[in-house]
Amino acid sequence: MSEVKSGLEGVVAFETQIAEPDREGGSLRYRGVDIEELVGEVPFEAVWGLLVDESFEPGLPPPQPFELKSASGKAMSDLQSATAQLSALWDLGQVIDISDEQAREDLRRVSATMLSIVAQSARFADGESTPVPESTVREGGSAAERFLLEWRGEADPKHAAAIDTYWICTAEHGMNASTFTGRVVTSTGADCAAALSAAVGALSGPLHGGAPARVLPLLDGAAASDDVGDYVKNLLDSGERLMGFGHRVYRAEDPRARLLRRTAKDLGSPRFEIAEELETVALAELQARKPDRVLATNVEYWSAVVLDVADIPGPLAPAMFACSRTGGWSAHILEQKREGKLIRPSAKYVGPGPRPIDAV
């Protein structure tokens, strides 16, 4: 038995053609295209197409009519359960039995509907149970605008720009817990909705997807303090974690953080100045305390600021992340379907040796 690596750290499980995070250079490319070139040039739905189809067209379509009949207002729970139900509602074929073309079409339909589900759940959370007319939603010229129209009945251009940029920056990032989960489920031959629903479940934990919601309280604390430097030192001295700093992949600045910082400034975020000050102070303090580690700003820090521009409440942040990841997940599901091999790792047994039943 080979050495056990806890958490599969450093274990290479797949070859992929989808995304390439540059560990040392601080860049991220989707099928060879740097995200710096995508933001502001093409909308999220076209980036979804690049990831899944290697082409901006046809991309992610508008959602077909789907009413979330029972919602908790807790978006991740609503998203996971409603997405799983699509398997039966639409009689989706299992990937082992359908063509790549059919799988791609299933992924398009389900992904578009997932954005709609989150918008509807957010509306329920706001206390609004009356659906927005489909004709109103169709007026949106982009996925971000349609999302806002289905949620709020209106689409502020600044809010749509913030969401679109966020979705593009977080659409895919190689192998992680939710992507791995989606591929594992796909490898069993299950349908696309089952794989996407499973990926949502993996994303629902606070260690993968929930951190942006914890950044805003950090910024509020800094804004209320008399001295940001003392605020940071006190947090670290008390053992608190500074959310939004350090990354398991990058050994340089997270390129997504760089793009989102610029977006927050361009869109006039009211939190930009305190976020920038806290970032500068925190990076200096972390470098002084841990000079041998690279702890640069990661995507979660500036994601929180950009989502705040669009008035996205903290509890909705994981679901917004899930909306963006429909692109990366769908691409990996299709890639795993083509690989056609069941994922079945081994485990090293370290329990008791043979013993009689009366020893239990």
ChimeraX attribute file (.defattr): number of C-alpha atoms within 10 A of each C-alpha:
attribute: neighborCount
match mode: 1-to-1
recipient: residues
	/A:1	7
	/A:2	7
	/A:3	6
	/A:4	12
	/A:5	9
	/A:6	8
	/A:7	8
	/A:8	9
	/A:9	9
	/A:10	8
	/A:11	10
	/A:12	8
	/A:13	11
	/A:14	12
	/A:15	8
	/A:16	14
	/A:17	15
	/A:18	20
	/A:19	22
	/A:20	18
	/A:21	19
	/A:22	16
	/A:23	16
	/A:24	12
	/A:25	13
	/A:26	17
	/A:27	19
	/A:28	23
	/A:29	19
	/A:30	23
	/A:31	16
	/A:32	12
	/A:33	13
	/A:34	16
	/A:35	20
	/A:36	17
	/A:37	10
	/A:38	18
	/A:39	21
	/A:40	14
	/A:41	9
	/A:42	14
	/A:43	21
	/A:44	28
	/A:45	24
	/A:46	25
	/A:47	29
	/A:48	33
	/A:49	21
	/A:50	23
	/A:51	25
	/A:52	27
	/A:53	17
	/A:54	18
	/A:55	14
	/A:56	18
	/A:57	14
	/A:58	13
	/A:59	21
	/A:60	26
	/A:61	18
	/A:62	22
	/A:63	22
	/A:64	12
	/A:65	10
	/A:66	13
	/A:67	11
	/A:68	17
	/A:69	9
	/A:70	11
	/A:71	20
	/A:72	12
	/A:73	18
	/A:74	16
	/A:75	26
	/A:76	25
	/A:77	18
	/A:78	22
	/A:79	29
	/A:80	25
	/A:81	17
	/A:82	22
	/A:83	24
	/A:84	20
	/A:85	15
	/A:86	21
	/A:87	20
	/A:88	10
	/A:89	10
	/A:90	12
	/A:91	10
	/A:92	18
	/A:93	19
	/A:94	18
	/A:95	25
	/A:96	17
	/A:97	12
	/A:98	14
	/A:99	14
	/A:100	15
	/A:101	10
	/A:102	14
	/A:103	23
	/A:104	18
	/A:105	14
	/A:106	20
	/A:107	26
	/A:108	25
	/A:109	20
	/A:110	26
	/A:111	29
	/A:112	20
	/A:113	24
	/A:114	27
	/A:115	24
	/A:116	28
	/A:117	29
	/A:118	28
	/A:119	26
	/A:120	31
	/A:121	27
	/A:122	26
	/A:123	23
	/A:124	21
	/A:125	16
	/A:126	12
	/A:127	10
	/A:128	14
	/A:129	15
	/A:130	9
	/A:131	15
	/A:132	17
	/A:133	12
	/A:134	15
	/A:135	8
	/A:136	13
	/A:137	24
	/A:138	16
	/A:139	13
	/A:140	19
	/A:141	11
	/A:142	19
	/A:143	26
	/A:144	23
	/A:145	24
	/A:146	26
	/A:147	26
	/A:148	24
	/A:149	23
	/A:150	26
	/A:151	24
	/A:152	17
	/A:153	16
	/A:154	17
	/A:155	21
	/A:156	12
	/A:157	13
	/A:158	14
	/A:159	20
	/A:160	22
	/A:161	23
	/A:162	24
	/A:163	27
	/A:164	22
	/A:165	27
	/A:166	26
	/A:167	28
	/A:168	25
	/A:169	26
	/A:170	21
	/A:171	24
	/A:172	29
	/A:173	19
	/A:174	19
	/A:175	18
	/A:176	12
	/A:177	15
	/A:178	25
	/A:179	27
	/A:180	21
	/A:181	23
	/A:182	26
	/A:183	27
	/A:184	21
	/A:185	22
	/A:186	30
	/A:187	22
	/A:188	18
	/A:189	21
	/A:190	19
	/A:191	25
	/A:192	34
	/A:193	30
	/A:194	23
	/A:195	28
	/A:196	32
	/A:197	26
	/A:198	24
	/A:199	25
	/A:200	30
	/A:201	19
	/A:202	21
	/A:203	25
	/A:204	20
	/A:205	15
	/A:206	13
	/A:207	10
	/A:208	14
	/A:209	20
	/A:210	20
	/A:211	21
	/A:212	26
	/A:213	25
	/A:214	19
	/A:215	21
	/A:216	21
	/A:217	13
	/A:218	19
	/A:219	23
	/A:220	13
	/A:221	13
	/A:222	20
	/A:223	18
	/A:224	10
	/A:225	13
	/A:226	10
	/A:227	10
	/A:228	21
	/A:229	17
	/A:230	13
	/A:231	20
	/A:232	24
	/A:233	16
	/A:234	12
	/A:235	13
	/A:236	16
	/A:237	10
	/A:238	8
	/A:239	9
	/A:240	11
	/A:241	11
	/A:242	16
	/A:243	18
	/A:244	23
	/A:245	20
	/A:246	22
	/A:247	18
	/A:248	9
	/A:249	14
	/A:250	21
	/A:251	17
	/A:252	19
	/A:253	22
	/A:254	26
	/A:255	24
	/A:256	25
	/A:257	21
	/A:258	17
	/A:259	19
	/A:260	25
	/A:261	21
	/A:262	15
	/A:263	23
	/A:264	23
	/A:265	16
	/A:266	12
	/A:267	16
	/A:268	14
	/A:269	18
	/A:270	13
	/A:271	19
	/A:272	21
	/A:273	13
	/A:274	15
	/A:275	25
	/A:276	15
	/A:277	15
	/A:278	20
	/A:279	21
	/A:280	14
	/A:281	17
	/A:282	23
	/A:283	18
	/A:284	16
	/A:285	16
	/A:286	20
	/A:287	14
	/A:288	10
	/A:289	11
	/A:290	11
	/A:291	11
	/A:292	8
	/A:293	11
	/A:294	17
	/A:295	22
	/A:296	22
	/A:297	25
	/A:298	22
	/A:299	26
	/A:300	26
	/A:301	26
	/A:302	29
	/A:303	32
	/A:304	27
	/A:305	28
	/A:306	29
	/A:307	25
	/A:308	23
	/A:309	23
	/A:310	20
	/A:311	11
	/A:312	18
	/A:313	13
	/A:314	18
	/A:315	16
	/A:316	22
	/A:317	23
	/A:318	22
	/A:319	29
	/A:320	22
	/A:321	22
	/A:322	30
	/A:323	24
	/A:324	26
	/A:325	27
	/A:326	29
	/A:327	29
	/A:328	25
	/A:329	33
	/A:330	31
	/A:331	28
	/A:332	26
	/A:333	29
	/A:334	21
	/A:335	20
	/A:336	23
	/A:337	24
	/A:338	14
	/A:339	12
	/A:340	14
	/A:341	13
	/A:342	15
	/A:343	14
	/A:344	9
	/A:345	6
	/A:346	8
	/A:347	9
	/A:348	9
	/A:349	8
	/A:350	6
	/A:351	6
	/A:352	6
	/A:353	6
	/A:354	6
	/A:355	8
	/A:356	6
	/A:357	6
	/A:358	5
	/A:359	5
	/A:360	5
